[in-house]
Each structure stands twice: as C-alpha cells, then as structure tokens.
Amino acid sequence: MAKKLKLAIYAGHGGVDSGATGEGYREDDLTLDIAKRTTKVLRGAGHTVINNRTTDVNRNISADAKLANREKVDAVIEFHFDAAGASAEGTTGFYCEGSSSSKKLAQCVNDKLDDVFKDRNVKPDTSTRHGRLGILRETNAVATLQEVAFITNKNDMIKYNQRADEIAKKAAEGILSYFNEKLPEQNPNRHDGAVVDSIPALPKPDFKTVPSKMYKAGSELLVYDHNKYWYKTYINDKLCYIYKSFCISNGKKDSKGRIPIKIKSVKDLRIPVWDNTKLSSGKIKWYAPNTKLSWYNNKKGYLELYYPNQGWYYTANYFLK
C-alpha cells in the first residue's frame, strides 16, 4: 500500500520581497505558481501538503521552518528561480552541507526537472552567496531548495510558461521518488471534458435509451403533453420523449393539441447527474453546459462520476463530451 506523506511545499520570497526579476517576471510570483501546481498534484495523489503562503504575502524563513517542524512533515521543498546573465540557464538543487538525506532529496527533484531544463546538478548550501540556507538548516525533516530555472533566461521562461503543469508533475515525482513512492497511474478509462449544450429526444421516457435526436439549447419545436415529467413528439413518424425540465413553455395548445416549447438557453439549461444507475429520482446534481467534469466510461449506457465525500454519481453518455 502506498505511503501517505505529509509534505511542506514552500514558495520563496513574497510580499515586499519580490526576489529576482527578469523577462517581465517577479520571482515571488513564479515560486507561488509552481508551489501551487505541485501542491495540487501531490494532494491529488492523496498526500497531505502544507504551504508557507498561498498569496503574495511576506514570509519569514524561521517561521516557515517552525511551521514544518510543528506539523512534523516528512520533507520540506522550497522553490526559487535563479538569476544571472541572460545566457545562464538550467535547474539547480541545493542541499544542506553534510546531510546525505538532504543531498539525496535534492538529487531526486533535480533529476526530474533536468528533463525540462539544463542540468546544473545539486550543490551544498555553503556554495551559495549566503553561506547557508535557513530553510535547510532550521527544519527537522529532510529538506531541499530547488532553483527551478533562470528567471533571466528567455528560453527557460518560455519552457516554464509552456510546460508549467508538466514541470510541477515532475517535481512531485522527484519528491515522491525519495520515499520510493510514485504518482498513481492515470486511469485510461478516466476522461476530462464538459457538459453538452444539447438535450435528447428519446425513444422512451428513459435516459438510458439512445437519443433519436439531440436538440441544441434555444431550439424551438412543437410537442404534446405526455405526463408530469415528459413531453412527446414525433421525429420521422416515430414517437419520442423530451424531459420537461429542459424546456420553457406557457402550456397553451394550438388547434391540433400541440404545445410550442423552447429548449432553455445555455445560460439557463441544466443537465442532471444522479446518485443511482437508473438515472431517475434520488439525489440529483445539475450542471450548466460547458461545466468541466471528469468521468469514467463503462459498457452499461451511462457514465460514472466520483465525488470524494459523496461517492458515485451517474449520467447518460450523451450528456458529456
């Protein structure tokens, strides 16, 4: 069973201390960005993460070290961006001089980030202009400080902007590799997408049937009343059913008993997700078109969505794209 870790993911600088600047960027903005992205990856893998800051506020190194010690974290990783002449490039990991565990952690993270940036290797904190790095010296847990890339190098910044999520994932992989752990493999059956802006006309008043036709939001048509929940209409002389909640109507019938309806607009339309595989009654979540959702396919005519605190919900496969 995979070990669940408690990690401190820290962003260097902040507030009145912008850190280095270059290529139109401030170091404290970039460190916060990579810290947030890496935190998201690690939490998504089930690990507990604490941060020294989540907004642009002042930070205190000793206070951050005390926080990590008080929380009894398994490791501390602090992100920075380097600065030098415009030609300097690459990623560098720093470790506490004399600590083999700190050096190993630095190497693990650096070995992943050098897949993207030039490898500048790992170095002891005594090689820096400060002579020592407080976050490495004052924390009880193993710690490393990673200079992700050079803020003063155009190519490094282009790489970071284009591949930030990938870089965060690699940082997370490096951290976990120190503990002989891995990120969980992506389920190939899991898909990321969004809610459609169309509704079905179904051959039966049952969301598990295959639609005869999909009507776009805002479409107008003539239907007949069926029951409390459904309208009925004919498509190519075949009887079909449309769920009333998707429609707007004044209920008035024409001389032939038909009711003019309009499918709700994208702004007002809501698509259902149920807590049961019958796709009826029970608890229902309603989503606006284009809402981003992740789901799992199956061979039973519906899609599965998982909510950590509520369990599985289900919807028809034509409601998501």
C-alpha positions as CSV (number, residue, x, y, z in Angstrom):
1,M,0.0,0.0,0.0
2,A,1.3,3.4,-0.9
3,K,2.5,5.5,2.0
4,K,0.7,8.7,2.6
5,L,3.1,11.6,3.2
6,K,2.9,14.9,4.8
7,L,4.9,17.5,2.9
8,A,5.8,21.1,3.1
9,I,5.8,22.8,-0.3
10,Y,7.1,26.3,0.1
11,A,7.3,29.3,-2.2
12,G,10.3,31.5,-1.9
13,H,10.1,35.3,-1.3
14,G,6.7,37.1,-1.2
15,G,5.1,40.4,-0.3
16,V,7.6,43.2,-0.2
17,D,10.4,40.8,-1.1
18,S,9.9,40.1,-4.8
19,G,13.1,38.2,-5.2
20,A,14.8,38.2,-8.6
21,T,13.2,39.8,-11.6
22,G,13.7,39.2,-15.3
23,E,11.9,38.7,-18.6
24,G,9.0,40.6,-17.2
25,Y,8.5,38.3,-14.2
26,R,8.9,38.5,-10.4
27,E,10.4,35.5,-8.7
28,D,7.8,35.6,-5.9
29,D,5.0,35.2,-8.4
30,L,6.7,32.2,-10.1
31,T,7.6,30.4,-6.9
32,L,4.0,30.7,-5.8
33,D,2.8,29.4,-9.1
34,I,5.0,26.3,-9.1
35,A,4.3,25.7,-5.4
36,K,0.5,25.8,-6.0
37,R,0.8,23.5,-9.1
38,T,3.0,21.0,-7.2
39,T,0.7,21.0,-4.2
40,K,-2.3,20.2,-6.4
41,V,-0.5,17.2,-7.9
42,L,0.5,15.9,-4.5
43,R,-2.9,16.4,-2.9
44,G,-4.4,14.7,-5.9
45,A,-2.3,11.7,-5.2
46,G,-3.6,11.6,-1.6
47,H,-0.8,13.2,0.2
48,T,-1.1,16.0,2.8
49,V,0.6,19.3,1.9
50,I,1.2,22.4,3.9
51,N,2.2,25.7,2.3
52,N,4.0,28.7,3.8
53,R,1.9,31.0,1.7
54,T,-0.9,30.8,-0.9
55,T,-1.0,34.5,-1.8
56,D,1.5,37.3,-2.3
57,V,2.3,38.0,1.4
58,N,5.6,38.4,3.3
59,R,7.2,35.3,4.5
60,N,9.7,34.6,7.4
61,I,12.1,31.7,6.9
62,S,12.3,30.9,10.6
63,A,8.6,30.9,11.0
64,D,8.2,28.7,8.0
65,A,10.8,26.3,9.4
66,K,8.9,26.2,12.7
67,L,5.6,25.5,10.9
68,A,7.2,22.5,9.2
69,N,8.6,21.3,12.5
70,R,5.3,21.8,14.3
71,E,3.4,19.9,11.6
72,K,6.0,17.1,11.7
73,V,6.3,16.9,7.9
74,D,8.2,14.2,6.1
75,A,10.0,16.6,3.9
76,V,10.4,20.3,3.0
77,I,10.7,21.5,-0.6
78,E,11.2,25.2,-1.3
79,F,11.0,26.6,-4.8
80,H,13.0,29.6,-6.1
81,F,14.0,30.9,-9.5
82,D,17.7,31.8,-10.2
83,A,19.0,35.0,-11.8
84,A,22.3,35.8,-13.5
85,G,23.4,36.9,-17.0
86,A,21.0,36.3,-19.8
87,S,22.9,33.3,-21.0
88,A,22.8,31.4,-17.7
89,E,20.2,28.6,-17.8
90,G,19.1,25.5,-16.1
91,T,17.9,24.0,-12.9
92,T,19.8,23.5,-9.6
93,G,19.1,21.7,-6.4
94,F,20.6,22.8,-3.1
95,Y,21.1,20.6,0.0
96,C,22.3,21.1,3.5
97,E,26.1,20.6,3.6
98,G,26.9,17.4,5.4
99,S,23.4,15.9,5.1
100,S,23.3,12.8,2.9
101,S,19.5,12.7,3.1
102,S,19.2,16.3,2.0
103,K,21.5,15.7,-0.9
104,K,19.5,12.6,-1.9
105,L,16.2,14.6,-1.9
106,A,17.8,17.4,-3.9
107,Q,19.1,14.9,-6.4
108,C,15.7,13.2,-6.7
109,V,14.0,16.5,-7.5
110,N,16.7,17.8,-9.8
111,D,16.9,14.6,-11.8
112,K,13.2,15.1,-12.8
113,L,13.4,18.8,-13.5
114,D,16.5,18.4,-15.7
115,D,14.2,16.5,-18.1
116,V,13.0,20.0,-19.0
117,F,15.8,22.4,-18.1
118,K,19.6,22.2,-18.4
119,D,21.1,20.2,-15.6
120,R,23.2,22.3,-13.3
121,N,23.5,19.5,-10.8
122,V,23.0,19.7,-7.0
123,K,25.1,21.8,-4.7
124,P,25.7,22.3,-1.0
125,D,24.1,25.4,0.6
126,T,27.6,26.5,1.6
127,S,28.3,27.2,-2.1
128,T,25.7,30.0,-2.2
129,R,26.4,33.7,-1.5
130,H,24.5,33.3,1.8
131,G,26.9,30.6,3.1
132,R,23.9,28.7,4.4
133,L,20.2,28.4,3.6
134,G,17.9,28.8,6.6
135,I,15.1,26.6,5.4
136,L,17.6,23.7,5.1
137,R,19.2,24.3,8.4
138,E,16.3,25.0,10.7
139,T,13.9,22.2,9.7
140,N,13.9,18.8,11.3
141,A,12.7,17.0,8.2
142,V,14.8,16.4,5.2
143,A,14.8,19.5,3.0
144,T,15.9,20.8,-0.3
145,L,15.7,24.2,-2.1
146,Q,15.2,24.0,-5.9
147,E,16.2,26.8,-8.2
148,V,13.7,25.7,-10.9
149,A,15.1,27.8,-13.8
150,F,16.6,31.2,-14.6
151,I,14.1,34.0,-14.5
152,T,16.7,36.0,-16.5
153,N,16.8,33.5,-19.3
154,K,14.3,33.8,-22.1
155,N,14.3,30.2,-23.1
156,D,13.9,29.0,-19.6
157,M,10.9,31.2,-19.1
158,I,9.3,30.1,-22.4
159,K,9.7,26.5,-21.3
160,Y,8.2,27.2,-17.9
161,N,5.2,29.0,-19.3
162,Q,4.5,26.3,-21.9
163,R,5.1,23.3,-19.6
164,A,4.3,24.5,-16.1
165,D,1.9,21.7,-15.3
166,E,4.4,19.1,-16.6
167,I,7.2,20.7,-14.5
168,A,5.0,20.6,-11.4
169,K,4.3,16.9,-12.0
170,K,8.0,16.2,-12.4
171,A,8.8,18.0,-9.2
172,A,6.1,15.9,-7.4
173,E,7.6,12.7,-9.0
174,G,11.0,13.7,-7.8
175,I,9.8,14.3,-4.2
176,L,8.0,11.0,-4.1
177,S,10.9,9.1,-5.6
178,Y,12.9,10.0,-2.5
179,F,10.4,7.9,-0.5
180,N,10.3,5.2,-3.1
181,E,6.7,6.2,-4.0
182,K,5.1,7.1,-7.3
183,L,2.2,9.2,-8.5
184,P,-0.8,6.9,-9.2
185,E,-1.1,6.0,-12.8
186,Q,-3.9,7.8,-14.7
187,N,-6.8,5.5,-15.2
188,P,-7.1,5.1,-19.0
189,N,-10.8,4.9,-18.6
190,R,-11.0,8.4,-17.0
191,H,-11.8,11.3,-19.2
192,D,-11.9,15.0,-18.8
193,G,-14.4,17.0,-20.6
194,A,-17.5,19.2,-20.3
195,V,-21.3,19.2,-20.2
196,V,-23.0,19.4,-23.6
197,D,-25.3,22.3,-24.6
198,S,-27.9,19.9,-26.1
199,I,-30.8,17.8,-24.8
200,P,-32.1,14.4,-26.1
201,A,-35.3,13.4,-27.7
202,L,-35.6,9.8,-26.6
203,P,-37.5,6.8,-28.0
204,K,-38.7,6.0,-24.4
205,P,-39.1,8.3,-21.4
206,D,-35.9,6.8,-20.1
207,F,-32.5,8.5,-20.0
208,K,-30.7,5.1,-20.6
209,T,-32.1,4.9,-24.1
210,V,-30.2,6.1,-27.2
211,P,-31.4,9.5,-28.3
212,S,-33.3,9.8,-31.6
213,K,-32.1,13.3,-31.9
214,M,-30.2,16.0,-29.9
215,Y,-31.6,19.5,-29.8
216,K,-29.4,22.5,-29.2
217,A,-30.1,25.0,-26.4
218,G,-32.6,27.6,-27.7
219,S,-34.2,25.2,-30.3
220,E,-38.0,25.6,-30.8
221,L,-40.4,22.8,-31.6
222,L,-44.0,21.6,-31.2
223,V,-44.8,18.8,-28.7
224,Y,-47.7,17.0,-27.0
225,D,-48.2,16.6,-23.3
226,H,-47.3,13.1,-22.0
227,N,-47.2,13.3,-18.2
228,K,-45.9,15.3,-15.3
229,Y,-42.3,14.9,-16.4
230,W,-42.3,14.4,-20.2
231,Y,-43.4,15.8,-23.4
232,K,-43.8,13.6,-26.5
233,T,-43.3,14.5,-30.1
234,Y,-42.7,12.7,-33.5
235,I,-39.4,12.6,-35.4
236,N,-39.7,10.9,-38.8
237,D,-43.1,9.5,-37.7
238,K,-41.5,7.9,-34.6
239,L,-42.7,8.7,-31.1
240,C,-40.0,10.4,-28.9
241,Y,-39.9,12.0,-25.5
242,I,-38.4,15.2,-24.1
243,Y,-37.8,15.9,-20.5
244,K,-39.9,18.9,-19.4
245,S,-37.2,20.4,-17.1
246,F,-35.1,21.2,-20.2
247,C,-37.9,23.3,-21.7
248,I,-39.7,26.6,-21.5
249,S,-43.4,26.7,-22.3
250,N,-46.6,28.6,-21.5
251,G,-48.5,25.3,-21.7
252,K,-51.0,26.6,-24.3
253,K,-52.0,24.2,-27.1
254,D,-52.7,25.0,-30.7
255,S,-55.7,23.8,-32.6
256,K,-54.0,20.4,-33.1
257,G,-53.3,20.0,-29.4
258,R,-49.6,20.8,-29.9
259,I,-47.6,22.8,-27.3
260,P,-44.9,25.2,-28.6
261,I,-41.8,24.8,-26.4
262,K,-38.3,26.2,-26.4
263,I,-35.2,24.4,-25.1
264,K,-33.7,26.5,-22.4
265,S,-30.8,28.8,-23.3
266,V,-27.2,27.8,-22.5
267,K,-27.4,30.2,-19.6
268,D,-30.5,28.6,-18.1
269,L,-30.2,24.9,-19.1
270,R,-29.1,22.4,-16.5
271,I,-28.1,18.8,-17.1
272,P,-28.7,16.1,-14.5
273,V,-26.3,13.7,-12.7
274,W,-28.0,11.1,-10.5
275,D,-26.9,9.1,-7.4
276,N,-28.3,5.9,-8.9
277,T,-27.8,3.9,-12.1
278,K,-31.5,4.0,-13.0
279,L,-30.8,7.7,-14.0
280,S,-34.1,8.7,-12.3
281,S,-35.3,10.2,-9.0
282,G,-32.9,10.0,-6.0
283,K,-30.3,12.8,-5.4
284,I,-29.6,14.9,-8.5
285,K,-26.8,17.3,-9.2
286,W,-27.5,19.8,-12.0
287,Y,-24.7,21.2,-14.2
288,A,-24.7,24.1,-16.7
289,P,-23.5,23.5,-20.2
290,N,-19.7,23.6,-20.6
291,T,-19.1,22.8,-16.9
292,K,-15.9,20.8,-16.8
293,L,-16.3,17.3,-15.3
294,S,-14.3,14.1,-15.2
295,W,-15.9,10.7,-15.7
296,Y,-15.3,7.0,-16.2
297,N,-16.8,5.0,-19.1
298,N,-18.5,1.7,-18.8
299,K,-20.4,-0.6,-21.1
300,K,-23.8,-0.1,-19.4
301,G,-25.0,3.0,-21.3
302,Y,-24.1,5.6,-18.6
303,L,-21.0,7.4,-17.3
304,E,-19.7,7.3,-13.8
305,L,-18.5,10.4,-11.8
306,Y,-16.8,10.1,-8.4
307,Y,-17.1,12.7,-5.6
308,P,-14.7,12.0,-2.7
309,N,-17.2,12.9,0.0
310,Q,-20.4,11.6,-1.7
311,G,-19.4,8.6,-3.7
312,W,-20.5,7.7,-7.2
313,Y,-23.0,9.5,-9.4
314,Y,-24.1,8.7,-12.9
315,T,-25.3,10.3,-16.1
316,A,-26.2,9.4,-19.7
317,N,-23.2,9.2,-22.0
318,Y,-24.7,11.8,-24.4
319,F,-24.6,14.5,-21.7
320,L,-20.8,14.8,-21.6
321,K,-18.3,15.5,-24.3
